[in-house]
């Protein structure tokens, strides 16, 4: 099958985070047909190899999509794959998997890694251990997971924290005795108003992504939950902003007489890659070999490269041609998918 046929098949398989079994089965079936062996870990990440000896280049894709792409309504014309405007497409990251399925049989010396739950904050790759790759020697890893033209590589990405705040108040009847209650929504709203949000500087952002407090209007609410994210290229700034958010929440709770519970999760670390990095130079050589400009750019998002670099693997995220990921306007040019197939073949032949 060619890359377009694989892509059509993959898009038809729902694969929300932690429910990627259909895509996993598809990959296992195709890769074992080509003589590959595989192992999985406790998280369900998959590693494939054919030739067990020698230093390896590893190609990495993730198997999950955002919820909006679970029942993708895919359309196509001569130039693009896209949707009917009601769902996302899931080219992030099924276009990458389709390309790997197309070239894997021709490159038996490579390793191929497929991860789970990337869209939930790299949770699948966060559970990878260095022993999972033994006895292989991984020279470099290329993560196929970024918007932009094929031939472009990502040279920096932020780390990310998740902060979960729970305000606990005291319930009471809102009409008969509101003075007996402590309004958890009010305390949580005050905490949000006191917290930093948006773009804080050139390398740091913060967002309030969730505020939940279901209930009835005739009851003083006794529970409200707020979830933040903080991203930065600086670990020090990421920690400082996270602490500011927690301090604001505790202050708001104290002022209103509520109880404040907090949880700070360090999801992944930032990285900056030098232009002289061997894996980056190899990617540039492959791009030039297929007539593409070798470009670099930063990103404000994370990828499995964050976690693989933490394991000591020289990991580079590469652009694979999709546009407007996660939205109903997501699409991918067929010429970029063909270029990705050619680029991978060149990369694994360098």
C-alpha positions in Angstrom: 0.0 0.0 0.0 1.1 3.6 -0.6 1.1 6.3 2.0 -2.4 7.6 1.1 -4.0 4.1 1.5 -2.4 3.7 4.9 -3.6 7.1 5.9 -7.2 6.5 4.9 -7.1 3.2 6.9 -5.6 4.8 10.0 -8.0 7.8 10.0 -10.9 5.4 10.0 -9.7 3.8 13.3 -10.6 5.8 16.5 -7.6 6.2 18.8 -8.2 8.6 21.7 -5.5 8.8 24.3 -5.1 5.5 26.2 -7.5 3.8 23.8 -5.2 3.3 20.8 -5.6 -0.5 20.6 -7.0 -0.4 17.1 -4.1 1.6 15.7 -1.7 -0.5 17.7 -3.1 -3.7 16.1 -2.8 -2.1 12.7 0.8 -1.2 13.2 1.7 -4.7 14.7 0.0 -6.4 11.8 1.9 -4.4 9.1 5.3 -4.4 10.8 5.3 -8.1 11.6 4.4 -8.8 7.9 7.7 -7.1 7.1 9.7 -9.3 9.5 9.9 -7.0 12.5 10.0 -8.1 16.1 8.5 -5.9 18.8 8.1 -5.4 22.5 5.8 -3.2 24.5 6.0 -1.7 28.0 3.5 -1.2 30.8 2.1 1.9 29.1 1.6 0.2 25.8 4.4 1.9 23.9 5.6 -0.3 21.0 9.2 -0.7 19.8 10.0 -2.5 16.6 13.3 -3.8 15.2 14.4 -6.2 12.5 18.2 -6.3 12.6 19.2 -6.5 16.3 22.8 -5.5 15.8 24.6 -2.2 15.2 23.9 1.5 16.1 20.4 2.6 15.3 18.4 5.5 14.1 15.0 5.6 15.7 11.8 7.0 14.1 9.0 7.9 16.6 5.3 8.5 16.1 2.4 8.7 18.6 -0.7 6.6 18.2 -3.3 8.8 19.8 -5.3 11.7 18.5 -7.2 14.5 20.2 -10.9 13.7 21.0 -12.0 16.0 18.2 -10.5 13.6 15.7 -11.9 10.3 17.1 -14.7 10.1 14.5 -13.0 12.1 11.8 -15.1 13.0 8.8 -12.4 12.9 6.2 -12.6 14.3 2.7 -10.0 14.6 0.0 -9.3 16.2 -3.4 -6.4 16.1 -5.7 -4.2 18.2 -3.3 -5.3 17.7 0.3 -6.8 15.5 2.9 -9.2 17.5 5.1 -12.6 17.2 6.9 -16.1 18.4 6.5 -15.5 21.1 9.1 -17.1 19.3 12.1 -14.1 17.2 13.3 -10.3 17.3 13.3 -8.5 15.1 10.8 -5.9 13.3 13.0 -3.0 13.8 10.6 -1.3 14.6 13.9 0.0 11.9 14.1 -1.5 9.4 11.6 0.2 11.0 8.6 3.5 10.1 10.3 2.4 6.5 11.0 1.3 6.1 7.4 4.7 7.3 6.1 6.4 4.8 8.4 4.2 2.0 7.3 5.2 2.9 3.7 9.0 2.8 4.2 9.6 0.4 7.0 10.2 -2.7 4.9 13.0 -1.0 3.0 15.0 0.0 6.2 15.5 -3.0 8.4 18.4 -1.4 10.4 16.1 1.2 11.9 14.2 1.2 15.2 10.5 2.3 15.2 8.8 3.6 18.3 5.1 4.2 18.7 3.9 5.9 21.8 0.6 6.3 23.6 -1.2 9.3 25.2 1.1 12.0 23.7 -1.9 14.4 23.4 -2.4 14.3 27.2 1.0 15.8 28.0 3.4 13.1 26.7 2.2 10.6 29.2 3.0 7.5 27.3 6.6 8.5 26.6 7.0 9.8 30.2 6.7 6.1 31.3 9.5 5.0 29.0 12.6 3.6 30.7 16.1 3.5 29.3 16.1 -0.3 29.7 13.2 -0.5 27.2 15.7 0.2 24.4 18.4 -2.3 25.5 20.4 -3.9 24.0 20.1 -1.4 21.1 22.5 1.5 20.7 20.3 4.5 19.6 22.4 7.1 17.8 19.5 9.5 17.3 15.8 9.7 17.3 13.5 11.6 15.0 10.0 12.4 16.3 7.6 13.0 13.4 5.1 15.3 15.1 5.1 19.0 14.2 3.2 21.4 11.9 5.2 22.8 9.0 6.9 21.9 5.7 8.8 18.6 5.5 12.5 19.4 5.9 12.0 21.7 8.9 13.3 20.7 12.4 12.4 21.9 15.8 15.3 23.3 17.8 13.7 24.3 21.1 10.6 23.4 23.1 9.4 24.5 26.5 8.9 22.3 29.6 5.4 22.1 31.0 3.8 22.0 34.5 0.2 21.2 35.3 -1.3 22.7 38.5 -4.6 21.4 39.9 -6.4 23.5 42.5 -9.4 22.3 44.5 -11.3 24.8 46.7 -13.4 23.3 49.4 -16.0 25.5 51.0 -19.1 24.8 53.0 -22.6 24.1 51.6 -25.7 25.9 52.8 -29.1 26.9 51.3 -28.5 29.9 49.1 -31.9 31.4 49.9 -32.5 30.5 53.6 -29.0 30.7 55.1 -26.3 31.8 52.7 -24.3 33.3 55.5 -23.7 29.7 56.8 -21.9 28.7 53.6 -18.5 29.3 52.2 -18.7 29.7 48.4 -16.0 27.6 46.8 -16.6 29.1 43.3 -16.0 32.6 44.7 -12.8 31.6 46.3 -11.6 29.8 43.1 -12.6 32.8 40.9 -10.7 35.1 43.2 -7.6 32.8 42.9 -7.8 32.9 39.1 -8.1 36.7 39.2 -5.0 36.9 41.3 -2.9 34.5 39.1 -0.7 35.2 36.1 -2.1 34.2 32.7 -1.3 34.6 29.1 2.2 35.3 27.6 4.4 36.3 30.5 7.6 36.9 28.6 9.3 35.7 25.4 9.7 32.1 26.7 7.0 31.7 29.3 3.2 31.2 29.0 0.4 30.3 31.5 -3.2 29.3 30.9 -6.3 28.5 32.9 -7.6 25.6 31.0 -10.4 24.2 33.1 -12.8 25.6 35.8 -15.4 23.1 37.1 -18.0 23.5 39.8 -21.3 21.8 38.8 -24.2 22.4 41.1 -27.5 24.0 41.7 -28.1 27.8 42.0 -30.0 27.4 45.3 -27.0 25.8 47.1 -23.8 27.5 48.1 -21.2 25.5 46.3 -18.7 23.6 48.5 -16.3 22.5 45.8 -14.6 24.1 42.7 -11.6 22.8 40.7 -9.3 24.8 38.5 -6.5 23.4 36.2 -3.6 25.5 34.9 -0.6 24.9 32.7 2.7 26.7 32.7 5.2 26.4 29.9 8.7 27.9 29.7 12.1 27.3 28.2 13.4 28.1 31.7 12.9 25.6 34.5 13.4 28.4 37.0 10.6 30.5 35.5 8.3 27.5 35.2 8.7 26.7 38.8 8.4 30.3 40.0 5.1 30.9 38.0 3.7 27.7 39.3 4.5 28.7 42.9 2.8 32.1 42.3 -0.4 30.3 41.2 -0.4 28.1 44.2 0.3 31.1 46.6 -2.6 33.0 45.0 -4.9 30.1 45.5 -4.0 29.7 49.1 -4.3 33.4 49.8 -7.8 33.5 48.2 -8.9 30.5 50.2 -7.7 32.0 53.4 -9.5 35.3 52.7 -12.8 33.4 52.2 -12.4 30.8 54.9 -12.1 27.9 52.4 -9.7 25.0 52.3 -7.3 24.9 49.4 -5.7 21.7 48.0 -3.1 21.8 45.3 -1.1 19.4 43.2 1.9 20.4 41.0 2.8 18.0 38.2 6.1 18.4 36.3 5.0 16.9 33.0 8.2 17.4 31.0 11.4 19.4 30.7 12.5 22.0 28.1 15.3 21.6 25.6 17.4 23.8 23.2 19.3 22.2 20.4 22.5 23.6 19.0 22.9 24.0 15.2 25.9 21.8 15.4 23.9 18.9 16.9 24.8 15.7 14.9 21.2 14.5 14.6 20.1 18.0 13.4 22.9 18.0 10.8 21.8 14.6 9.6 18.2 15.7 9.2 19.4 18.8 7.2 21.4 16.5 4.9 18.4 14.3 4.2 16.2 17.4 3.5 18.7 18.7 1.0 18.9 15.2 -0.6 15.3 15.4 -1.6 15.5 19.0 -2.8 14.0 20.6 0.3 15.3 23.6 2.3 16.8 22.5 5.6 15.1 24.9 8.0 14.8 25.1 11.8 12.3 26.8 14.1 11.3 26.9 17.8 8.0 25.6 19.1 5.8 26.5 22.0 4.5 22.9 22.3 5.9 19.7 23.7 6.5 16.4 21.9 8.0 13.0 22.8 11.4 14.5 22.1 11.2 16.2 25.5 11.0 12.9 27.3 13.5 11.0 25.1 16.1 13.7 25.5 15.6 13.4 29.3 16.7 9.7 28.8 19.9 10.9 27.1 18.7 10.2 23.5 19.6 12.8 20.9 16.0 13.4 19.8 14.8 15.9 17.2 11.2 16.7 16.3 10.5 17.1 12.6 7.7 18.8 10.8 5.5 16.5 8.7 3.3 18.8 6.7 0.0 19.0 8.6 -1.7 22.3 9.2 -4.1 23.6 11.9 -3.7 20.5 14.1 -6.5 19.7 16.6 -9.0 22.0 14.9 -11.8 21.4 12.4 -9.6 23.2 9.8 -6.9 20.6 10.1 -5.6 19.4 6.7 -2.5 18.0 5.1 -1.2 18.4 1.5 -0.7 15.1 -0.4 2.6 16.5 -1.8 3.9 16.9 1.8 3.0 13.3 2.6 4.9 12.1 -0.4 7.8 14.3 0.6 7.8 12.8 4.1 8.1 9.3 2.6 11.1 10.5 0.5 12.6 12.3 3.4 12.4 9.3 5.8 14.0 7.1 3.1 16.8 9.7 2.7 17.2 10.1 6.5 17.6 6.3 7.0 20.1 6.1 4.2 22.4 8.8 5.4 
